[in-house]
Amino acid sequence: MGHHPRDRPGGVVTRDDGRVVVACCRVAATPLTRLIGLLGTTTLDSGDGVWLTPCRGVHTLAMRMPIACALLDGDGVVLAVRDPLPPWRTFGAAGARSALECAPGALADVGVGDVLRLGPARAPRRPRRPGG
């Protein structure tokens, strides 16, 4: 099965102060990929996540682990945060246009009113050569 062009891996989610929140975030932009989200995931690395768009709310029905979730408006402003969001729960917010799902603890320092941005993956820095 092919991927929608907007269902891409490797984006970086940062706060408005530039701090990285999720280092490797894929975008779920089709009805199927939004429905799936993190379902079926049994472990989640601390730097991984999924940005669901458009999205007014999420569920953790049939999930085997808690996740962290932020619901955002159309400008990336955080409307609500649950960290952790246990299995078998629903979570929504008026005005939500997208959601960030990631590992528990990743959103510990993210609060309502913060701005999150999804940008391209950063190229790894090459070590400098001595004397050059």
Rosetta constraint file for C-alpha pairs under 8 A:
AtomPair CA 3 CA 7 HARMONIC 6.03 0.50
AtomPair CA 3 CA 8 HARMONIC 7.81 0.50
AtomPair CA 4 CA 8 HARMONIC 7.84 0.50
AtomPair CA 4 CA 29 HARMONIC 7.56 0.50
AtomPair CA 4 CA 30 HARMONIC 6.95 0.50
AtomPair CA 6 CA 27 HARMONIC 6.34 0.50
AtomPair CA 6 CA 28 HARMONIC 7.17 0.50
AtomPair CA 6 CA 29 HARMONIC 5.97 0.50
AtomPair CA 7 CA 26 HARMONIC 6.53 0.50
AtomPair CA 7 CA 27 HARMONIC 4.79 0.50
AtomPair CA 7 CA 28 HARMONIC 5.08 0.50
AtomPair CA 7 CA 29 HARMONIC 5.87 0.50
AtomPair CA 7 CA 30 HARMONIC 7.48 0.50
AtomPair CA 7 CA 33 HARMONIC 7.72 0.50
AtomPair CA 8 CA 26 HARMONIC 5.25 0.50
AtomPair CA 8 CA 27 HARMONIC 5.49 0.50
AtomPair CA 8 CA 28 HARMONIC 7.72 0.50
AtomPair CA 9 CA 24 HARMONIC 6.99 0.50
AtomPair CA 9 CA 25 HARMONIC 6.12 0.50
AtomPair CA 9 CA 26 HARMONIC 4.07 0.50
AtomPair CA 9 CA 27 HARMONIC 6.74 0.50
AtomPair CA 10 CA 23 HARMONIC 7.71 0.50
AtomPair CA 10 CA 24 HARMONIC 4.84 0.50
AtomPair CA 10 CA 25 HARMONIC 5.59 0.50
AtomPair CA 10 CA 26 HARMONIC 5.95 0.50
AtomPair CA 10 CA 120 HARMONIC 6.94 0.50
AtomPair CA 10 CA 121 HARMONIC 5.13 0.50
AtomPair CA 11 CA 23 HARMONIC 7.14 0.50
AtomPair CA 11 CA 24 HARMONIC 5.55 0.50
AtomPair CA 11 CA 25 HARMONIC 4.91 0.50
AtomPair CA 11 CA 26 HARMONIC 6.12 0.50
AtomPair CA 11 CA 27 HARMONIC 7.85 0.50
AtomPair CA 11 CA 118 HARMONIC 6.20 0.50
AtomPair CA 11 CA 119 HARMONIC 5.47 0.50
AtomPair CA 11 CA 120 HARMONIC 4.68 0.50
AtomPair CA 11 CA 121 HARMONIC 4.55 0.50
AtomPair CA 12 CA 20 HARMONIC 7.06 0.50
AtomPair CA 12 CA 21 HARMONIC 7.79 0.50
AtomPair CA 12 CA 22 HARMONIC 5.90 0.50
AtomPair CA 12 CA 23 HARMONIC 4.83 0.50
AtomPair CA 12 CA 24 HARMONIC 5.57 0.50
AtomPair CA 12 CA 25 HARMONIC 5.87 0.50
AtomPair CA 12 CA 117 HARMONIC 7.97 0.50
AtomPair CA 12 CA 118 HARMONIC 5.55 0.50
AtomPair CA 12 CA 119 HARMONIC 5.29 0.50
AtomPair CA 12 CA 120 HARMONIC 6.00 0.50
AtomPair CA 12 CA 121 HARMONIC 5.32 0.50
AtomPair CA 12 CA 122 HARMONIC 7.33 0.50
AtomPair CA 13 CA 20 HARMONIC 5.99 0.50
AtomPair CA 13 CA 21 HARMONIC 5.51 0.50
AtomPair CA 13 CA 22 HARMONIC 5.02 0.50
AtomPair CA 13 CA 23 HARMONIC 6.44 0.50
AtomPair CA 13 CA 24 HARMONIC 7.81 0.50
AtomPair CA 13 CA 25 HARMONIC 6.91 0.50
AtomPair CA 13 CA 116 HARMONIC 6.47 0.50
AtomPair CA 13 CA 117 HARMONIC 5.40 0.50
AtomPair CA 13 CA 118 HARMONIC 4.46 0.50
AtomPair CA 13 CA 119 HARMONIC 6.38 0.50
AtomPair CA 14 CA 18 HARMONIC 5.55 0.50
AtomPair CA 14 CA 19 HARMONIC 5.39 0.50
AtomPair CA 14 CA 20 HARMONIC 4.36 0.50
AtomPair CA 14 CA 21 HARMONIC 5.27 0.50
AtomPair CA 14 CA 22 HARMONIC 7.05 0.50
AtomPair CA 14 CA 116 HARMONIC 5.58 0.50
AtomPair CA 14 CA 117 HARMONIC 5.35 0.50
AtomPair CA 14 CA 118 HARMONIC 6.63 0.50
AtomPair CA 14 CA 119 HARMONIC 7.82 0.50
AtomPair CA 15 CA 19 HARMONIC 5.42 0.50
AtomPair CA 15 CA 20 HARMONIC 6.53 0.50
AtomPair CA 15 CA 21 HARMONIC 6.69 0.50
AtomPair CA 15 CA 114 HARMONIC 7.00 0.50
AtomPair CA 15 CA 115 HARMONIC 5.70 0.50
AtomPair CA 15 CA 116 HARMONIC 4.61 0.50
AtomPair CA 15 CA 117 HARMONIC 6.40 0.50
AtomPair CA 16 CA 114 HARMONIC 7.06 0.50
AtomPair CA 16 CA 115 HARMONIC 5.26 0.50
AtomPair CA 16 CA 116 HARMONIC 6.11 0.50
AtomPair CA 16 CA 117 HARMONIC 7.23 0.50
AtomPair CA 21 CA 47 HARMONIC 7.63 0.50
AtomPair CA 21 CA 106 HARMONIC 6.41 0.50
AtomPair CA 21 CA 107 HARMONIC 7.12 0.50
AtomPair CA 22 CA 46 HARMONIC 7.76 0.50
AtomPair CA 22 CA 47 HARMONIC 4.91 0.50
AtomPair CA 22 CA 48 HARMONIC 5.92 0.50
AtomPair CA 22 CA 49 HARMONIC 6.40 0.50
AtomPair CA 22 CA 102 HARMONIC 7.44 0.50
AtomPair CA 22 CA 106 HARMONIC 7.23 0.50
AtomPair CA 23 CA 47 HARMONIC 4.94 0.50
AtomPair CA 23 CA 48 HARMONIC 6.35 0.50
AtomPair CA 23 CA 121 HARMONIC 7.78 0.50
AtomPair CA 24 CA 47 HARMONIC 5.93 0.50
AtomPair CA 24 CA 48 HARMONIC 4.90 0.50
AtomPair CA 24 CA 49 HARMONIC 6.44 0.50
AtomPair CA 24 CA 121 HARMONIC 7.37 0.50
AtomPair CA 25 CA 48 HARMONIC 5.65 0.50
AtomPair CA 25 CA 49 HARMONIC 4.59 0.50
AtomPair CA 25 CA 50 HARMONIC 5.07 0.50
AtomPair CA 25 CA 51 HARMONIC 6.61 0.50
AtomPair CA 26 CA 49 HARMONIC 6.55 0.50
AtomPair CA 26 CA 50 HARMONIC 4.89 0.50
AtomPair CA 26 CA 51 HARMONIC 6.25 0.50
AtomPair CA 27 CA 50 HARMONIC 5.71 0.50
AtomPair CA 27 CA 51 HARMONIC 4.82 0.50
AtomPair CA 27 CA 52 HARMONIC 6.11 0.50
AtomPair CA 27 CA 53 HARMONIC 7.48 0.50
AtomPair CA 28 CA 33 HARMONIC 5.05 0.50
AtomPair CA 28 CA 34 HARMONIC 5.18 0.50
AtomPair CA 28 CA 37 HARMONIC 6.99 0.50
AtomPair CA 28 CA 50 HARMONIC 6.67 0.50
AtomPair CA 28 CA 51 HARMONIC 5.99 0.50
AtomPair CA 28 CA 52 HARMONIC 4.84 0.50
AtomPair CA 28 CA 53 HARMONIC 6.36 0.50
AtomPair CA 29 CA 33 HARMONIC 6.54 0.50
AtomPair CA 29 CA 34 HARMONIC 6.26 0.50
AtomPair CA 29 CA 52 HARMONIC 6.18 0.50
AtomPair CA 29 CA 53 HARMONIC 5.21 0.50
AtomPair CA 29 CA 54 HARMONIC 6.82 0.50
AtomPair CA 30 CA 34 HARMONIC 6.01 0.50
AtomPair CA 31 CA 35 HARMONIC 6.06 0.50
AtomPair CA 32 CA 36 HARMONIC 6.21 0.50
AtomPair CA 33 CA 37 HARMONIC 5.91 0.50
AtomPair CA 34 CA 52 HARMONIC 5.72 0.50
AtomPair CA 34 CA 53 HARMONIC 7.37 0.50
AtomPair CA 34 CA 55 HARMONIC 7.87 0.50
AtomPair CA 37 CA 50 HARMONIC 6.80 0.50
AtomPair CA 37 CA 52 HARMONIC 7.29 0.50
AtomPair CA 37 CA 101 HARMONIC 7.94 0.50
AtomPair CA 38 CA 50 HARMONIC 7.45 0.50
AtomPair CA 38 CA 101 HARMONIC 7.61 0.50
AtomPair CA 39 CA 60 HARMONIC 7.68 0.50
AtomPair CA 39 CA 62 HARMONIC 7.31 0.50
AtomPair CA 39 CA 63 HARMONIC 5.93 0.50
AtomPair CA 40 CA 63 HARMONIC 6.91 0.50
AtomPair CA 40 CA 64 HARMONIC 7.96 0.50
AtomPair CA 41 CA 63 HARMONIC 7.66 0.50
AtomPair CA 41 CA 64 HARMONIC 7.79 0.50
AtomPair CA 42 CA 64 HARMONIC 6.38 0.50
AtomPair CA 42 CA 65 HARMONIC 6.83 0.50
AtomPair CA 43 CA 65 HARMONIC 7.78 0.50
AtomPair CA 44 CA 48 HARMONIC 6.56 0.50
AtomPair CA 44 CA 49 HARMONIC 7.95 0.50
AtomPair CA 44 CA 102 HARMONIC 7.51 0.50
AtomPair CA 44 CA 103 HARMONIC 5.78 0.50
AtomPair CA 45 CA 103 HARMONIC 6.60 0.50
AtomPair CA 46 CA 102 HARMONIC 7.56 0.50
AtomPair CA 46 CA 103 HARMONIC 5.35 0.50
AtomPair CA 46 CA 104 HARMONIC 7.72 0.50
AtomPair CA 46 CA 106 HARMONIC 6.72 0.50
AtomPair CA 47 CA 102 HARMONIC 7.78 0.50
AtomPair CA 47 CA 103 HARMONIC 7.41 0.50
AtomPair CA 47 CA 106 HARMONIC 7.72 0.50
AtomPair CA 48 CA 102 HARMONIC 6.11 0.50
AtomPair CA 48 CA 103 HARMONIC 6.92 0.50
AtomPair CA 49 CA 100 HARMONIC 7.00 0.50
AtomPair CA 49 CA 101 HARMONIC 5.51 0.50
AtomPair CA 49 CA 102 HARMONIC 4.18 0.50
AtomPair CA 49 CA 103 HARMONIC 6.95 0.50
AtomPair CA 50 CA 100 HARMONIC 5.86 0.50
AtomPair CA 50 CA 101 HARMONIC 5.33 0.50
AtomPair CA 50 CA 102 HARMONIC 6.53 0.50
AtomPair CA 51 CA 98 HARMONIC 7.03 0.50
AtomPair CA 51 CA 99 HARMONIC 5.71 0.50
AtomPair CA 51 CA 100 HARMONIC 4.57 0.50
AtomPair CA 51 CA 101 HARMONIC 6.45 0.50
AtomPair CA 52 CA 98 HARMONIC 5.52 0.50
AtomPair CA 52 CA 99 HARMONIC 5.12 0.50
AtomPair CA 52 CA 100 HARMONIC 6.36 0.50
AtomPair CA 52 CA 101 HARMONIC 7.86 0.50
AtomPair CA 53 CA 97 HARMONIC 6.68 0.50
AtomPair CA 53 CA 98 HARMONIC 4.68 0.50
AtomPair CA 53 CA 99 HARMONIC 6.80 0.50
AtomPair CA 54 CA 97 HARMONIC 5.32 0.50
AtomPair CA 54 CA 98 HARMONIC 5.14 0.50
AtomPair CA 55 CA 96 HARMONIC 6.69 0.50
AtomPair CA 55 CA 97 HARMONIC 5.08 0.50
AtomPair CA 55 CA 98 HARMONIC 4.44 0.50
AtomPair CA 55 CA 99 HARMONIC 6.03 0.50
AtomPair CA 56 CA 71 HARMONIC 7.55 0.50
AtomPair CA 56 CA 92 HARMONIC 6.08 0.50
AtomPair CA 56 CA 93 HARMONIC 6.68 0.50
AtomPair CA 56 CA 94 HARMONIC 7.51 0.50
AtomPair CA 56 CA 95 HARMONIC 7.23 0.50
AtomPair CA 56 CA 96 HARMONIC 4.71 0.50
AtomPair CA 56 CA 97 HARMONIC 5.42 0.50
AtomPair CA 56 CA 98 HARMONIC 6.35 0.50
AtomPair CA 56 CA 99 HARMONIC 7.47 0.50
AtomPair CA 57 CA 71 HARMONIC 7.15 0.50
AtomPair CA 57 CA 90 HARMONIC 7.41 0.50
AtomPair CA 57 CA 91 HARMONIC 5.51 0.50
AtomPair CA 57 CA 92 HARMONIC 3.95 0.50
AtomPair CA 57 CA 93 HARMONIC 6.58 0.50
AtomPair CA 57 CA 96 HARMONIC 7.14 0.50
AtomPair CA 57 CA 98 HARMONIC 7.94 0.50
AtomPair CA 57 CA 99 HARMONIC 7.11 0.50
AtomPair CA 58 CA 90 HARMONIC 5.84 0.50
AtomPair CA 58 CA 91 HARMONIC 5.35 0.50
AtomPair CA 58 CA 92 HARMONIC 6.37 0.50
AtomPair CA 58 CA 99 HARMONIC 7.56 0.50
AtomPair CA 59 CA 88 HARMONIC 7.13 0.50
AtomPair CA 59 CA 89 HARMONIC 5.67 0.50
AtomPair CA 59 CA 90 HARMONIC 4.22 0.50
AtomPair CA 59 CA 91 HARMONIC 6.15 0.50
AtomPair CA 60 CA 66 HARMONIC 7.86 0.50
AtomPair CA 60 CA 85 HARMONIC 7.72 0.50
AtomPair CA 60 CA 86 HARMONIC 7.10 0.50
AtomPair CA 60 CA 87 HARMONIC 4.90 0.50
AtomPair CA 60 CA 88 HARMONIC 4.97 0.50
AtomPair CA 60 CA 89 HARMONIC 5.27 0.50
AtomPair CA 60 CA 90 HARMONIC 6.37 0.50
AtomPair CA 61 CA 87 HARMONIC 6.09 0.50
AtomPair CA 61 CA 88 HARMONIC 4.15 0.50
AtomPair CA 61 CA 89 HARMONIC 6.17 0.50
AtomPair CA 61 CA 90 HARMONIC 7.61 0.50
AtomPair CA 62 CA 87 HARMONIC 6.88 0.50
AtomPair CA 62 CA 88 HARMONIC 6.25 0.50
AtomPair CA 63 CA 87 HARMONIC 5.22 0.50
AtomPair CA 63 CA 88 HARMONIC 6.78 0.50
AtomPair CA 64 CA 87 HARMONIC 6.30 0.50
AtomPair CA 65 CA 86 HARMONIC 6.83 0.50
AtomPair CA 65 CA 87 HARMONIC 5.91 0.50
AtomPair CA 66 CA 84 HARMONIC 5.91 0.50
AtomPair CA 66 CA 85 HARMONIC 5.35 0.50
AtomPair CA 66 CA 86 HARMONIC 4.25 0.50
AtomPair CA 66 CA 87 HARMONIC 5.43 0.50
AtomPair CA 66 CA 103 HARMONIC 7.92 0.50
AtomPair CA 66 CA 104 HARMONIC 6.65 0.50
AtomPair CA 67 CA 83 HARMONIC 6.87 0.50
AtomPair CA 67 CA 84 HARMONIC 5.52 0.50
AtomPair CA 67 CA 85 HARMONIC 5.26 0.50
AtomPair CA 67 CA 86 HARMONIC 6.64 0.50
AtomPair CA 67 CA 87 HARMONIC 7.95 0.50
AtomPair CA 67 CA 101 HARMONIC 6.67 0.50
AtomPair CA 67 CA 102 HARMONIC 5.87 0.50
AtomPair CA 67 CA 103 HARMONIC 5.21 0.50
AtomPair CA 67 CA 104 HARMONIC 4.92 0.50
AtomPair CA 68 CA 81 HARMONIC 7.66 0.50
AtomPair CA 68 CA 82 HARMONIC 5.78 0.50
AtomPair CA 68 CA 83 HARMONIC 4.35 0.50
AtomPair CA 68 CA 84 HARMONIC 4.86 0.50
AtomPair CA 68 CA 85 HARMONIC 5.59 0.50
AtomPair CA 68 CA 101 HARMONIC 5.71 0.50
AtomPair CA 68 CA 102 HARMONIC 5.17 0.50
AtomPair CA 68 CA 103 HARMONIC 5.54 0.50
AtomPair CA 68 CA 104 HARMONIC 4.67 0.50
AtomPair CA 68 CA 105 HARMONIC 6.82 0.50
AtomPair CA 68 CA 106 HARMONIC 6.83 0.50
AtomPair CA 68 CA 107 HARMONIC 6.43 0.50
AtomPair CA 69 CA 81 HARMONIC 5.77 0.50
AtomPair CA 69 CA 82 HARMONIC 5.34 0.50
AtomPair CA 69 CA 83 HARMONIC 6.35 0.50
AtomPair CA 69 CA 84 HARMONIC 7.56 0.50
AtomPair CA 69 CA 85 HARMONIC 6.84 0.50
AtomPair CA 69 CA 99 HARMONIC 6.79 0.50
AtomPair CA 69 CA 100 HARMONIC 5.45 0.50
AtomPair CA 69 CA 101 HARMONIC 4.57 0.50
AtomPair CA 69 CA 102 HARMONIC 6.40 0.50
AtomPair CA 69 CA 107 HARMONIC 7.49 0.50
AtomPair CA 70 CA 78 HARMONIC 6.42 0.50
AtomPair CA 70 CA 79 HARMONIC 7.43 0.50
AtomPair CA 70 CA 80 HARMONIC 5.76 0.50
AtomPair CA 70 CA 81 HARMONIC 4.42 0.50
AtomPair CA 70 CA 82 HARMONIC 6.52 0.50
AtomPair CA 70 CA 99 HARMONIC 5.61 0.50
AtomPair CA 70 CA 100 HARMONIC 5.18 0.50
AtomPair CA 70 CA 101 HARMONIC 6.81 0.50
AtomPair CA 70 CA 107 HARMONIC 7.65 0.50
AtomPair CA 71 CA 78 HARMONIC 5.83 0.50
AtomPair CA 71 CA 79 HARMONIC 5.59 0.50
AtomPair CA 71 CA 80 HARMONIC 5.34 0.50
AtomPair CA 71 CA 81 HARMONIC 6.49 0.50
AtomPair CA 71 CA 92 HARMONIC 7.26 0.50
AtomPair CA 71 CA 93 HARMONIC 6.81 0.50
AtomPair CA 71 CA 96 HARMONIC 5.78 0.50
AtomPair CA 71 CA 97 HARMONIC 7.49 0.50
AtomPair CA 71 CA 98 HARMONIC 5.98 0.50
AtomPair CA 71 CA 99 HARMONIC 4.48 0.50
AtomPair CA 71 CA 100 HARMONIC 6.55 0.50
AtomPair CA 72 CA 76 HARMONIC 5.25 0.50
AtomPair CA 72 CA 77 HARMONIC 5.25 0.50
AtomPair CA 72 CA 78 HARMONIC 4.44 0.50
AtomPair CA 72 CA 79 HARMONIC 5.30 0.50
AtomPair CA 72 CA 80 HARMONIC 7.29 0.50
AtomPair CA 72 CA 95 HARMONIC 7.94 0.50
AtomPair CA 72 CA 96 HARMONIC 5.18 0.50
AtomPair CA 72 CA 97 HARMONIC 5.94 0.50
AtomPair CA 72 CA 98 HARMONIC 5.29 0.50
AtomPair CA 72 CA 99 HARMONIC 5.95 0.50
AtomPair CA 72 CA 100 HARMONIC 7.98 0.50
AtomPair CA 73 CA 77 HARMONIC 5.45 0.50
AtomPair CA 73 CA 78 HARMONIC 6.67 0.50
AtomPair CA 73 CA 79 HARMONIC 6.64 0.50
AtomPair CA 73 CA 95 HARMONIC 5.89 0.50
AtomPair CA 73 CA 96 HARMONIC 4.68 0.50
AtomPair CA 73 CA 97 HARMONIC 4.93 0.50
AtomPair CA 73 CA 98 HARMONIC 6.58 0.50
AtomPair CA 74 CA 96 HARMONIC 7.31 0.50
AtomPair CA 74 CA 97 HARMONIC 5.40 0.50
AtomPair CA 74 CA 98 HARMONIC 7.29 0.50
AtomPair CA 75 CA 115 HARMONIC 7.78 0.50
AtomPair CA 76 CA 115 HARMONIC 5.27 0.50
AtomPair CA 76 CA 116 HARMONIC 5.23 0.50
AtomPair CA 76 CA 117 HARMONIC 6.25 0.50
AtomPair CA 77 CA 112 HARMONIC 7.54 0.50
AtomPair CA 77 CA 113 HARMONIC 5.58 0.50
AtomPair CA 77 CA 114 HARMONIC 5.69 0.50
AtomPair CA 77 CA 115 HARMONIC 4.39 0.50
AtomPair CA 77 CA 116 HARMONIC 6.48 0.50
AtomPair CA 78 CA 111 HARMONIC 6.79 0.50
AtomPair CA 78 CA 112 HARMONIC 4.93 0.50
AtomPair CA 78 CA 113 HARMONIC 5.19 0.50
AtomPair CA 78 CA 114 HARMONIC 5.46 0.50
AtomPair CA 78 CA 115 HARMONIC 6.02 0.50
AtomPair CA 78 CA 116 HARMONIC 7.15 0.50
AtomPair CA 79 CA 93 HARMONIC 6.80 0.50
AtomPair CA 79 CA 95 HARMONIC 7.91 0.50
AtomPair CA 79 CA 96 HARMONIC 6.99 0.50
AtomPair CA 79 CA 112 HARMONIC 5.26 0.50
AtomPair CA 79 CA 113 HARMONIC 6.54 0.50
AtomPair CA 80 CA 93 HARMONIC 6.64 0.50
AtomPair CA 80 CA 111 HARMONIC 7.43 0.50
AtomPair CA 80 CA 112 HARMONIC 5.64 0.50
AtomPair CA 81 CA 107 HARMONIC 7.58 0.50
AtomPair CA 81 CA 110 HARMONIC 7.54 0.50
AtomPair CA 81 CA 111 HARMONIC 6.61 0.50
AtomPair CA 81 CA 112 HARMONIC 6.94 0.50
AtomPair CA 83 CA 104 HARMONIC 5.80 0.50
AtomPair CA 83 CA 105 HARMONIC 6.28 0.50
AtomPair CA 83 CA 106 HARMONIC 7.82 0.50
AtomPair CA 83 CA 107 HARMONIC 6.21 0.50
AtomPair CA 83 CA 108 HARMONIC 6.55 0.50
AtomPair CA 84 CA 104 HARMONIC 5.29 0.50
AtomPair CA 84 CA 105 HARMONIC 7.04 0.50
AtomPair CA 85 CA 89 HARMONIC 7.23 0.50
AtomPair CA 85 CA 104 HARMONIC 7.88 0.50
AtomPair CA 92 CA 96 HARMONIC 7.44 0.50
AtomPair CA 102 CA 106 HARMONIC 6.68 0.50
AtomPair CA 107 CA 111 HARMONIC 7.94 0.50
AtomPair CA 110 CA 114 HARMONIC 6.52 0.50
AtomPair CA 128 CA 132 HARMONIC 7.26 0.50
